[in-house]
């Protein structure tokens, strides 16, 4: 089984694409570490005493996952959702956050720091990620949505 990473305008990535936008990178499944353009990695979490996966939280909306010290990203996502920018859920992952990380593998599996965040599209593909905290998380997240959805800046 292999994974893949594709490039498009609906993927916001600071990584330099190695292929043309219409091309696809083939990856070993172990390389699926939250890179924009790949499927969201599976990570075991806990909710209300039940073991669940990040994949179980994909429900047809955009989902933002933030590390244990990434509360600002969740607050930003919730603010955008309240403004009606998009149908968006947000979860903090790790100790003291919304969902404990059963494996303590956030940074390894998602490829971002404990202050980082990963935004997943409704189809389960990573649309954008931030490796660390931003001074204005809401503005940064709003810009990511504008770019990936091809909205003019005032539309968000």
N, C-alpha and C positions, 0 to 999 in steps of 0.2 A: 504494500500500500504506500502511496506517495501523497504528499500534500502539494499545494501549489500556491503561488503568489501572483496576483495579477495587478496591473497598473491601469488606472483610469482617472478621469477627473473627479470621480466620486470617492477617491482615496486620497487622503491628505497625509503626505509623508515627508519628513525631513531627510529621509534616506535618499541617496542618489539612485534613481532607477537604473538598473543595468540593461534593461531591454526597452524597446519601444513600447508606447502606451498599449498597443493592441496585443503585445506578446505576453506570455505566461512563463514564470519561473517554476520549474519543478523542484520540490523540496522533499527531503526526508521528513516524516512526521515529527521527529524529534527537533526539527528546526522551526516548528511552529511556535514561536515565542512572542506572540503579540504583535508581530510586524504588520503594519497597515497593508492590506491587500491579501492577508491570509485569514483562515478561519480562526475564531477565538479559541485559545487553548483551553482544554479541560483543566479545572482546578477544583479540588474537593473543598467544600465550604460547609457551614452548619447554619441551619435556620430553624428556630423553635425546636431544638433538640434533634432535628433530622439532618442526615448527611445528604447534601445536594451538590450538584455540579454547576459551574458557571453556565454550562449549556442549558440547564434546567431553567435559568432565569431569562432566557431568550423567548419573548412572547409576542413577537411581531412588531415591537417598537424599537427605537434606538435605546441602547442600554450603556450607561457609563459605569465603569468599575474604577474605583479609586483605592489606592493603597492605604495602609493603616494611618499614615500621616497626611493623607490627601483629602481631608474633609472639605477644603476650599473648592475642590473640583466638584464634589457632590452638591455643595451649596450653589455653585455656579449653574450646574445642570438643572437643579430644581428651580432656580430663578428663571432660566430660559423656558422651562416647561410652563411655569406660571404665566409667563408673558405670551404663551401660545406659540413659541418659536417652532416647537416640534413635539411629537408624542415621545417623551423621553423619561426613562426610569434611571435612578442613580443608586448605587450601592457602595458603601465603604466596606473594604475587605480587610480583615485582620483583627488583632486584639483591640477591644474597646470600640470597634466599628459595627456596622449593621450585621455583617456576616463574618464570624470567625473563620480563619484560614486553617482548616484541619491539618494540612500538610506543611504549613509554614513555608509555602513555596511561591508566594506572590511575585517577588522580584525575579526569581529564576524562570517561572513559567510565562510571565508577562513581559519581561525584558525592560522593566522600568523600576525606579526606586520606590521606596515606601511612600514617597510624596507624589508619585506619578499617577497617571490615569490612562485608561484605555476606553475608547468609544467604539461600540459595536453597532453595526447597521442591523436593520430588521432581518436581513438574510444570514446573519451570523458571521459576517466578515468584519474584521477590524477596519474601521474607517479612518481612525486617527489615534495618536497616543502622545502623551507628554511624559517625558522621562522624569521630570521633577516638578516642583511647585512653581506657579507663576505668580507674579505680584498682582495681576488682575486676571484671575482665572476666568471670570465671566466673559471678559472681552476676548480672551484667547479662544475659549470654547465657541463663542459666537462667530469668530472669524473662521474657525474650522468648519462650522456648519455652513456658513456663507460660501466657502470655497467648494465643499464637497457637494452641496446641493445647487450650486451655480446661482445663488441668490445675490441680488445687489445688496450691499451692506445695510441699507435701510430696511430691508425686508425681514430681518431677524428681530 
